[in-house]
């Protein structure tokens, strides 16, 4: 298969009718990430209709709850419906870092299956995640897990390239940007890139702007999620909040994205309703997970925390590990997820000047 550079790849992926005018205007296409609406339990058709109703350019179908999600006949239906709404669509799978040698083949098959599904749905990428978070890595040094990921990705190269998609590794709560860059370049940047998420870098003590600037050459999709970051007696507290209501400078991030990733599909992704997480940076045991942390990059993150503050608006907290959402909370969470999504989209349109179809 002929090699395609990132700029050409992104341009060819833009299937919405407004794509050419977006490029001409220098605006980034605007969409939403469906995971943020999971409490509504909508099927894929309802999610597509919702995105079209908000006059968006694109949609990222993540962790679909549709009962037909893994049926090949459904993939064609979703592709056709997205096309009828003028929405470019992207999708993918989940975690792939094998926890044991025996799990390697299962991870391979997961990536191959979701690449086939993504291609059938018209997605130019197949999303994957390495690990849920840094502490979820299996035993061993980070370098060992990098090599495992590189080996895994190389092993599926023939199937991925023949499907016509690229692997987009989501920036999660696992790798710092310099580590993920090493994985991508080790595996092959011609078929592996990045799903840029601005919400996860703070969980690995990283300024999201630094993440963008480091990984922009490999970026295939951009997802905007805001955070509050502030000092705590044990270290640094981080919490996700609605877009535009945290301490991250999204005006600067949007400007740099236009400069470094022209035309990249950009999705609002407000995962809220979770309590603050404490990064215990004053405890020696914490740093065992980061044996090669870079002081200059940590200092940028600490500067954000020094000027930060807790979230001061109202939020229903319901997403607690190991606890099912109480029945009494369901309606409130459904309202909150939709409200936070729509507040974020409004901010992206009016303050960040993203998107095009809504202007008509």
C-alpha positions in Angstrom: 0.0 0.0 0.0 1.4 3.4 -0.9 2.5 5.6 2.0 0.2 8.5 2.8 1.5 11.5 4.8 -0.6 12.9 7.7 -1.8 16.0 5.9 -3.0 14.0 2.8 -4.6 11.4 5.1 -6.6 14.0 7.0 -7.8 15.8 3.9 -8.9 12.5 2.3 -10.8 11.6 5.5 -13.0 14.7 5.5 -16.1 13.4 3.8 -18.6 16.0 5.0 -19.7 18.4 2.2 -18.3 21.4 4.1 -14.7 19.9 4.3 -13.3 22.1 1.5 -14.7 25.3 2.9 -13.4 24.3 6.3 -9.9 24.0 4.9 -10.2 27.3 3.0 -11.3 29.2 6.1 -8.6 27.6 8.3 -11.2 26.3 10.7 -11.0 22.9 12.4 -14.1 20.7 11.8 -16.1 20.4 15.0 -17.8 17.3 16.4 -18.6 15.4 19.6 -17.4 12.3 21.3 -20.3 10.0 22.0 -18.8 8.4 25.2 -19.8 11.6 27.1 -23.5 10.9 26.5 -23.4 7.3 27.7 -26.0 7.8 30.5 -28.6 8.5 27.9 -28.2 4.9 26.5 -28.8 6.1 22.9 -28.2 3.8 20.0 -25.9 4.9 17.1 -28.8 6.3 15.0 -29.9 8.5 17.9 -26.3 9.8 18.4 -25.9 10.6 14.7 -29.2 12.4 14.7 -28.2 14.4 17.8 -24.9 15.5 16.3 -26.6 16.5 13.0 -29.2 18.5 15.0 -26.3 20.5 16.6 -25.0 21.3 13.1 -21.7 19.6 13.7 -19.2 18.5 11.1 -18.1 15.2 12.5 -18.7 12.6 15.2 -16.5 10.1 17.1 -18.4 7.0 17.9 -16.7 5.7 21.0 -17.6 2.6 23.1 -21.0 2.3 21.3 -23.9 1.0 23.4 -25.9 0.0 20.4 -27.0 -3.6 20.7 -26.0 -4.2 17.0 -22.6 -2.5 17.5 -20.6 -5.5 16.4 -22.8 -6.7 13.6 -21.3 -6.1 10.1 -24.7 -5.2 8.6 -25.0 -2.5 11.2 -21.7 -1.0 10.2 -22.9 -0.3 6.7 -26.1 1.3 8.1 -24.2 3.6 10.3 -21.9 4.7 7.4 -24.9 5.4 5.2 -26.7 7.4 8.0 -23.6 9.5 8.8 -23.3 10.2 5.1 -26.9 11.3 4.8 -26.3 13.8 7.6 -23.1 15.1 6.1 -21.1 13.9 9.1 -17.6 12.5 8.9 -17.3 9.6 11.3 -14.5 8.0 13.2 -14.5 5.1 15.7 -12.3 2.2 17.1 -11.8 -0.2 20.0 -10.5 -0.3 23.5 -7.4 -1.3 25.5 -4.8 -3.4 23.8 -1.6 -3.6 26.0 -1.4 -7.3 26.8 -1.1 -8.0 30.6 0.5 -11.4 30.0 2.3 -13.1 27.1 -0.7 -15.3 26.7 -2.9 -12.2 26.0 -0.8 -11.0 23.1 -2.9 -12.8 20.4 -6.2 -11.6 21.9 -4.9 -8.0 21.7 -3.9 -8.6 18.0 -7.4 -9.9 17.2 -9.0 -7.0 19.0 -7.1 -4.5 16.8 -7.7 -6.4 13.6 -11.5 -6.7 14.3 -11.9 -3.1 15.1 -9.9 -2.0 12.1 -12.2 -4.0 9.9 -15.2 -2.5 11.7 -13.8 1.1 11.4 -13.2 0.7 7.7 -16.7 -0.6 7.1 -18.1 2.4 8.9 -16.1 4.8 6.9 -13.7 5.7 9.7 -10.2 6.6 8.5 -8.8 5.5 11.9 -9.1 2.8 14.5 -8.8 4.1 18.0 -7.1 2.1 20.7 -5.9 2.6 24.2 -2.8 1.1 25.8 -3.8 0.9 29.5 -6.5 2.5 31.6 -3.9 4.3 33.7 -0.2 4.2 34.6 -0.8 2.1 37.7 -2.6 -0.6 35.6 0.6 -1.5 33.7 1.5 -5.2 34.3 4.7 -5.9 36.3 7.9 -4.6 34.6 9.6 -1.3 33.7 7.8 1.2 31.4 10.4 0.5 28.7 9.3 -3.1 28.6 5.7 -2.1 28.0 6.8 0.3 25.2 8.5 -2.6 23.5 5.5 -4.8 23.9 3.3 -2.1 22.3 5.7 -1.7 19.4 5.8 -5.4 18.8 2.0 -5.7 18.9 1.6 -2.9 16.4 4.2 -4.2 14.1 2.4 -7.6 14.2 -0.8 -6.2 12.9 0.7 -3.9 10.3 -0.4 -6.0 7.2 -4.0 -6.2 8.3 -4.2 -2.6 9.3 -2.7 -1.2 6.1 -4.8 -3.5 4.0 -7.9 -2.2 5.7 -7.0 1.4 4.7 -7.1 2.8 8.2 -4.5 4.1 10.6 -4.1 3.1 14.3 -4.8 6.1 16.5 -3.4 5.5 20.1 -5.4 7.6 22.5 -3.5 9.7 24.9 -4.7 8.1 28.1 -3.6 8.1 31.8 -0.7 5.9 30.9 2.1 7.4 28.8 3.7 10.8 28.8 4.0 12.4 25.4 7.7 11.6 24.9 7.0 8.0 25.7 4.1 7.7 23.3 6.2 9.4 20.6 8.8 6.6 21.0 6.1 4.0 20.6 4.7 5.5 17.4 8.1 6.0 15.8 9.2 2.5 16.8 6.1 0.9 15.4 5.9 3.0 12.2 4.5 6.4 11.9 3.2 5.7 8.4 0.4 3.6 9.9 0.3 4.6 13.6 -0.7 8.0 15.0 -2.2 9.7 17.9 -5.7 10.4 19.2 -5.0 13.6 21.0 -7.0 14.0 24.2 -6.4 17.1 26.2 -8.0 15.7 29.4 -5.7 12.8 30.1 -2.2 14.5 30.2 -2.9 16.1 33.5 -3.1 12.6 35.1 0.5 12.0 34.1 1.7 15.4 35.2 1.8 17.0 31.8 0.7 20.4 30.4 -1.8 19.5 27.6 -0.3 22.2 25.4 3.1 20.4 25.7 1.3 17.2 24.8 -0.1 18.8 21.6 3.2 20.4 20.6 5.1 17.1 21.1 2.7 14.8 19.3 1.1 17.1 16.7 3.2 15.5 13.8 1.4 12.2 14.5 -2.1 13.6 15.4 -5.1 12.1 13.6 -8.0 13.3 15.7 -8.3 15.9 18.5 -10.6 15.7 21.6 -11.1 18.7 23.9 -11.6 18.0 27.6 -11.0 20.6 30.3 -9.7 20.2 33.8 -9.0 22.0 37.0 -5.5 21.5 38.4 -4.5 22.8 41.8 -2.2 22.2 44.8 -3.2 19.8 47.5 -1.5 18.9 50.8 -0.5 15.5 49.3 0.5 16.8 45.9 -1.7 18.0 43.0 -5.4 17.5 42.5 -6.9 17.1 39.0 -10.6 16.9 38.0 -12.4 17.0 34.6 -14.9 19.8 34.1 -17.0 21.2 31.2 -15.0 22.7 28.4 -14.1 26.3 29.0 -14.7 26.1 32.7 -11.3 24.8 33.9 -7.8 26.1 34.0 -6.5 24.9 30.6 -5.8 27.6 28.0 -8.0 26.3 25.2 -7.7 29.5 23.1 -4.0 28.8 22.9 -4.5 25.1 22.3 -7.0 25.8 19.5 -4.6 28.3 17.9 -1.7 25.8 18.1 -3.8 23.1 16.7 -4.7 25.2 13.7 -1.0 25.9 13.1 0.3 22.4 13.8 -2.6 20.1 12.8 -4.5 22.0 10.0 -7.8 20.3 9.2 -7.8 17.9 12.1 -11.3 16.7 13.2 -11.9 18.2 16.6 -14.4 16.7 19.1 -15.8 18.1 22.3 -15.4 15.4 25.1 -16.6 16.5 28.5 -16.3 13.4 30.8 -17.6 14.9 34.0 -19.3 13.7 37.2 -16.1 12.3 38.7 -14.4 13.4 41.9 -10.9 15.0 42.0 -8.0 12.7 41.8 -4.9 13.3 43.9 -1.5 12.8 42.4 0.7 12.2 45.5 3.9 13.8 44.2 5.3 14.2 47.7 5.4 10.5 48.3 8.5 8.5 47.1 6.4 5.5 46.1 4.5 7.6 43.5 7.7 8.2 41.5 8.4 4.5 41.0 6.0 4.7 38.1 8.0 7.6 36.5 11.7 6.5 36.7 12.6 8.9 33.8 10.3 11.9 34.4 11.6 15.1 32.9 12.0 18.0 35.3 11.5 20.7 32.6 8.1 19.1 31.7 7.1 18.7 35.3 7.8 22.3 36.0 5.3 23.4 33.3 2.6 21.2 34.9 3.4 22.6 38.4 3.1 26.1 37.1 -0.5 25.4 36.0 -1.3 23.9 39.5 0.1 26.9 41.3 -2.3 29.2 39.5 -5.2 26.7 39.6 -8.2 26.2 41.8 -10.9 23.7 42.6 -14.0 23.7 40.4 -16.4 26.3 41.7 -19.6 25.5 39.8 -22.2 22.8 40.5 -21.6 19.2 39.5 -23.3 15.9 40.4 -20.6 13.4 41.4 -21.6 9.9 40.5 -18.9 8.1 38.6 -17.2 6.3 41.5 -15.1 3.2 41.0 -16.8 0.0 42.0 -20.2 1.6 42.6 -23.2 1.5 40.3 -25.0 4.8 39.8 -27.9 4.9 42.3 -31.3 4.9 40.5 -32.1 8.3 42.1 -29.1 9.8 40.3 -29.9 8.6 36.8 -32.1 11.4 35.6 -29.7 14.0 37.0 -26.7 12.4 35.3 -28.5 12.2 32.0 -29.3 15.9 32.2 -25.8 16.8 33.3 -24.1 14.9 30.5 -26.2 16.5 27.8 -25.9 19.9 29.4 -22.2 19.7 29.7 -21.9 18.6 26.1 -24.0 21.4 24.8 -22.2 24.0 27.0 -18.9 22.7 25.6 -20.1 22.8 22.0 -21.3 26.4 22.4 -17.9 27.3 23.9 -16.1 25.6 21.0 -18.2 27.4 18.4 -18.4 30.9 19.9 -15.2 31.2 21.8 -12.8 28.9 20.0 -14.3 29.6 16.6 -14.4 25.9 15.6 -16.6 24.2 13.1 -18.4 25.4 10.0 -21.8 24.0 9.4 -23.4 25.8 12.3 -22.6 29.1 10.7 -25.0 28.7 7.8 
